[in-house]
Amino acid sequence: MLLRLGDLVQMKKKHPCGCDRWTVTRVGADIKIRCQGCGRVVMLERPEFEKRVRKILERGPEEEGSADG
Protein backbone atom coordinates (compact mmCIF):
# COMPACT_ATOMS: atom_id res chain seq x y z
CA MET A 1 0.00 0.00 0.00
CA LEU A 2 1.42 3.37 -1.04
CA LEU A 3 1.00 5.97 1.69
CA ARG A 4 1.96 9.64 1.92
CA LEU A 5 2.18 12.01 4.84
CA GLY A 6 -1.12 13.82 5.20
CA ASP A 7 -3.29 11.04 3.74
CA LEU A 8 -6.77 10.86 5.26
CA VAL A 9 -7.75 7.22 5.82
CA GLN A 10 -10.89 5.47 7.01
CA MET A 11 -10.39 2.58 9.42
CA LYS A 12 -12.65 -0.48 9.69
CA LYS A 13 -13.50 0.12 13.37
CA LYS A 14 -14.43 3.42 14.97
CA HIS A 15 -12.26 4.96 17.68
CA PRO A 16 -13.97 5.18 21.11
CA CYS A 17 -14.59 8.90 20.42
CA GLY A 18 -16.84 7.81 17.50
CA CYS A 19 -14.62 8.88 14.59
CA ASP A 20 -13.22 6.47 11.99
CA ARG A 21 -11.09 9.01 10.05
CA TRP A 22 -7.37 9.35 10.69
CA THR A 23 -4.51 11.43 9.23
CA VAL A 24 -1.18 9.75 8.47
CA THR A 25 1.64 11.63 10.24
CA ARG A 26 4.54 9.16 9.84
CA VAL A 27 5.29 6.57 7.17
CA GLY A 28 7.91 3.83 7.42
CA ALA A 29 8.04 0.38 8.96
CA ASP A 30 5.53 1.80 11.44
CA ILE A 31 2.62 4.07 10.57
CA LYS A 32 1.64 6.91 12.91
CA ILE A 33 -1.92 8.20 12.61
CA ARG A 34 -3.87 10.99 14.34
CA CYS A 35 -7.62 10.73 15.04
CA GLN A 36 -9.66 13.48 13.34
CA GLY A 37 -12.19 13.45 16.19
CA CYS A 38 -10.15 13.72 19.38
CA GLY A 39 -6.54 14.11 18.22
CA ARG A 40 -5.27 10.87 19.76
CA VAL A 41 -2.05 9.59 18.16
CA VAL A 42 -1.60 5.85 17.52
CA MET A 43 1.39 4.03 16.03
CA LEU A 44 0.84 0.72 14.25
CA GLU A 45 3.17 -1.68 12.49
CA ARG A 46 2.63 -1.54 8.72
CA PRO A 47 1.05 -5.05 8.37
CA GLU A 48 -1.37 -4.29 11.22
CA PHE A 49 -2.26 -0.90 9.71
CA GLU A 50 -2.89 -2.42 6.27
CA LYS A 51 -5.19 -5.00 7.85
CA ARG A 52 -7.21 -2.35 9.72
CA VAL A 53 -7.56 0.34 7.06
CA ARG A 54 -10.72 0.39 4.91
CA LYS A 55 -9.76 3.00 2.30
CA ILE A 56 -7.81 6.17 1.60
CA LEU A 57 -10.27 9.09 1.47
CA GLU A 58 -7.87 11.91 0.49
CA ARG A 59 -4.27 11.85 -0.68
CA GLY A 60 -1.67 14.00 0.99
CA PRO A 61 0.61 16.30 -1.00
CA GLU A 62 3.33 14.67 -3.10
CA GLU A 63 6.82 15.00 -1.69
CA GLU A 64 9.03 17.46 -3.54
CA GLY A 65 12.44 16.35 -4.73
CA SER A 66 11.61 12.66 -4.66
CA ALA A 67 12.52 12.17 -8.35
CA ASP A 68 16.12 11.42 -9.32
CA GLY A 69 17.75 13.71 -11.79
C-alpha positions in Angstrom: 0.0 0.0 0.0 1.4 3.4 -1.0 1.0 6.0 1.7 2.0 9.6 1.9 2.2 12.0 4.8 -1.1 13.8 5.2 -3.3 11.0 3.7 -6.8 10.9 5.3 -7.8 7.2 5.8 -10.9 5.5 7.0 -10.4 2.6 9.4 -12.7 -0.5 9.7 -13.5 0.1 13.4 -14.4 3.4 15.0 -12.3 5.0 17.7 -14.0 5.2 21.1 -14.6 8.9 20.4 -16.8 7.8 17.5 -14.6 8.9 14.6 -13.2 6.5 12.0 -11.1 9.0 10.0 -7.4 9.4 10.7 -4.5 11.4 9.2 -1.2 9.7 8.5 1.6 11.6 10.2 4.5 9.2 9.8 5.3 6.6 7.2 7.9 3.8 7.4 8.0 0.4 9.0 5.5 1.8 11.4 2.6 4.1 10.6 1.6 6.9 12.9 -1.9 8.2 12.6 -3.9 11.0 14.3 -7.6 10.7 15.0 -9.7 13.5 13.3 -12.2 13.4 16.2 -10.1 13.7 19.4 -6.5 14.1 18.2 -5.3 10.9 19.8 -2.0 9.6 18.2 -1.6 5.9 17.5 1.4 4.0 16.0 0.8 0.7 14.2 3.2 -1.7 12.5 2.6 -1.5 8.7 1.0 -5.1 8.4 -1.4 -4.3 11.2 -2.3 -0.9 9.7 -2.9 -2.4 6.3 -5.2 -5.0 7.9 -7.2 -2.4 9.7 -7.6 0.3 7.1 -10.7 0.4 4.9 -9.8 3.0 2.3 -7.8 6.2 1.6 -10.3 9.1 1.5 -7.9 11.9 0.5 -4.3 11.8 -0.7 -1.7 14.0 1.0 0.6 16.3 -1.0 3.3 14.7 -3.1 6.8 15.0 -1.7 9.0 17.5 -3.5 12.4 16.4 -4.7 11.6 12.7 -4.7 12.5 12.2 -8.4 16.1 11.4 -9.3 17.7 13.7 -11.8 
